[in-house]
Amino acid sequence: MTVGPDDWQSWRKIRLRALRLDPDAFGSTHQREVAFTEPEWRARLDGASGPSVLAYAGDELVGIGAGWLPEPGRLMVVAMWTEPDRRGAGIGRQVLDHVVGWARERDLPVELWVADDNPGARRLYERYGFRPDGRTAPIREGGDATMSHLVLPG
């Protein structure tokens, strides 16, 4: 479900868990984000820079994902993560459906970066229709881990 600023505590909880359990899957770090204040968390969910999605299985929070407008005219899929024991159950696809649907309603191209050592995530994205465009980069400046850029054809 798409969420807003009042959902900041749930977003914070799963986002910090994702950063703690899979630190090499993200450009940010647990250390950086654990220091965010309530107003900073709320601002991240204000919808101005794209949709934020929380996925539930019953009452259990099991997934997260968002879209971010790095510049006008294109949407970057970010913050994708699913609880390890729920992977392969279609949660990531459901989150992508919300984020990509939001972009399609606005005629925005969709892209993302995926960690090169995360074959499960890459498989999800490629099955969804994303294709690599040949660009690669380090996940974090000065680090050894790399990521690849994928685009979703219109």
C-alpha positions as CSV (number, residue, x, y, z in Angstrom):
1,M,0.0,0.0,0.0
2,T,1.2,3.5,-0.8
3,V,2.0,5.4,2.4
4,G,2.5,9.0,3.6
5,P,4.1,10.9,6.4
6,D,1.9,9.5,9.1
7,D,3.4,6.0,8.4
8,W,6.9,7.1,9.2
9,Q,7.3,4.8,12.2
10,S,6.5,1.7,10.1
11,W,8.7,2.9,7.3
12,R,11.5,3.6,9.7
13,K,11.2,0.2,11.3
14,I,11.5,-1.9,8.1
15,R,14.0,0.5,6.4
16,L,16.4,0.2,9.3
17,R,15.9,-3.6,9.4
18,A,16.7,-3.8,5.7
19,L,19.8,-1.7,6.1
20,R,21.0,-3.8,9.0
21,L,20.3,-7.2,7.4
22,D,21.4,-6.4,3.8
23,P,23.8,-3.5,4.1
24,D,25.4,-4.0,0.7
25,A,22.1,-3.8,-1.1
26,F,21.8,0.0,-0.5
27,G,23.7,3.2,-1.2
28,S,22.8,4.4,2.3
29,T,23.8,2.9,5.7
30,H,22.1,1.9,8.9
31,Q,24.4,4.3,10.7
32,R,23.3,7.2,8.6
33,E,19.6,6.6,8.7
34,V,19.2,5.6,12.3
35,A,20.2,9.2,13.1
36,F,17.3,10.6,11.1
37,T,14.7,12.6,13.1
38,E,11.0,12.2,12.9
39,P,10.6,15.3,10.6
40,E,13.3,13.8,8.2
41,W,11.4,10.4,8.1
42,R,8.1,12.2,7.5
43,A,9.6,14.3,4.7
44,R,10.8,11.2,2.9
45,L,7.2,10.0,2.8
46,D,5.6,13.3,1.7
47,G,4.9,12.0,-1.8
48,A,6.5,15.0,-3.5
49,S,9.4,13.0,-4.8
50,G,7.6,9.8,-5.6
51,P,5.5,7.0,-4.1
52,S,6.5,5.0,-1.0
53,V,5.1,1.5,-0.5
54,L,4.8,-0.8,2.5
55,A,3.9,-4.4,1.9
56,Y,2.0,-6.4,4.5
57,A,1.1,-10.1,4.9
58,G,-1.8,-9.8,7.2
59,D,-0.6,-7.5,10.0
60,E,3.0,-8.3,9.4
61,L,5.2,-5.7,7.6
62,V,7.1,-7.7,5.0
63,G,8.4,-5.4,2.3
64,I,9.2,-1.9,1.3
65,G,10.0,0.1,-1.9
66,A,9.8,3.5,-3.3
67,G,10.1,5.7,-6.3
68,W,12.2,8.8,-6.4
69,L,12.4,11.6,-8.9
70,P,16.2,12.3,-9.2
71,E,15.2,15.0,-11.7
72,P,12.0,15.9,-13.5
73,G,10.9,13.4,-16.1
74,R,12.2,10.1,-14.7
75,L,11.5,7.8,-11.8
76,M,14.2,5.8,-10.0
77,V,13.0,2.7,-8.1
78,V,14.7,2.8,-4.7
79,A,14.6,1.2,-1.2
80,M,13.3,-2.2,-2.5
81,W,13.5,-4.9,0.2
82,T,11.6,-8.0,1.3
83,E,11.9,-9.9,4.6
84,P,14.3,-12.8,3.9
85,D,11.8,-15.5,4.8
86,R,9.2,-14.0,2.4
87,R,11.4,-13.7,-0.7
88,G,10.1,-15.4,-3.8
89,A,6.5,-15.0,-2.7
90,G,5.7,-12.1,-5.1
91,I,6.0,-9.3,-2.6
92,G,8.7,-7.5,-4.6
93,R,6.5,-7.7,-7.7
94,Q,3.5,-6.2,-5.8
95,V,5.6,-3.3,-4.6
96,L,7.0,-2.8,-8.1
97,D,3.4,-2.8,-9.4
98,H,2.6,0.2,-7.2
99,V,5.8,2.1,-7.9
100,V,5.7,1.5,-11.7
101,G,2.0,2.1,-11.8
102,W,2.6,5.5,-10.2
103,A,5.2,6.3,-12.9
104,R,3.1,5.1,-15.8
105,E,0.2,7.3,-14.7
106,R,2.6,10.2,-15.2
107,D,4.2,8.9,-18.4
108,L,7.6,8.7,-16.6
109,P,10.3,6.3,-17.7
110,V,11.4,4.0,-14.9
111,E,14.9,2.9,-14.0
112,L,16.9,1.4,-11.0
113,W,20.3,0.3,-9.8
114,V,20.7,-3.2,-8.5
115,A,23.7,-4.6,-6.5
116,D,25.7,-6.9,-8.6
117,D,26.0,-9.4,-5.8
118,N,22.2,-9.7,-5.4
119,P,21.1,-12.2,-8.1
120,G,17.7,-12.6,-6.5
121,A,16.8,-8.9,-6.9
122,R,18.2,-8.8,-10.4
123,R,16.1,-11.8,-11.3
124,L,13.0,-10.1,-10.0
125,Y,13.7,-6.9,-12.0
126,E,14.5,-8.7,-15.2
127,R,11.4,-10.9,-14.9
128,Y,9.4,-7.7,-14.4
129,G,10.9,-6.4,-17.7
130,F,13.8,-4.2,-16.6
131,R,16.9,-4.5,-18.9
132,P,20.5,-3.6,-18.2
133,D,21.8,-0.6,-20.2
134,G,25.5,-1.4,-19.6
135,R,26.1,1.3,-16.9
136,T,27.8,0.2,-13.6
137,A,29.0,2.1,-10.6
138,P,30.2,1.5,-7.0
139,I,27.3,1.2,-4.5
140,R,29.1,3.6,-2.1
141,E,32.0,5.9,-2.9
142,G,35.2,4.2,-1.9
143,G,33.7,0.7,-1.6
144,D,34.3,-2.4,-3.7
145,A,30.7,-3.5,-4.1
146,T,29.2,-2.5,-7.5
147,M,25.7,-2.1,-9.0
148,S,24.2,-2.1,-12.5
149,H,21.7,0.2,-14.0
150,L,18.5,-1.2,-15.4
151,V,15.7,0.5,-17.4
152,L,12.1,-0.6,-17.9
153,P,11.1,-0.3,-21.6
154,G,8.0,1.9,-22.1
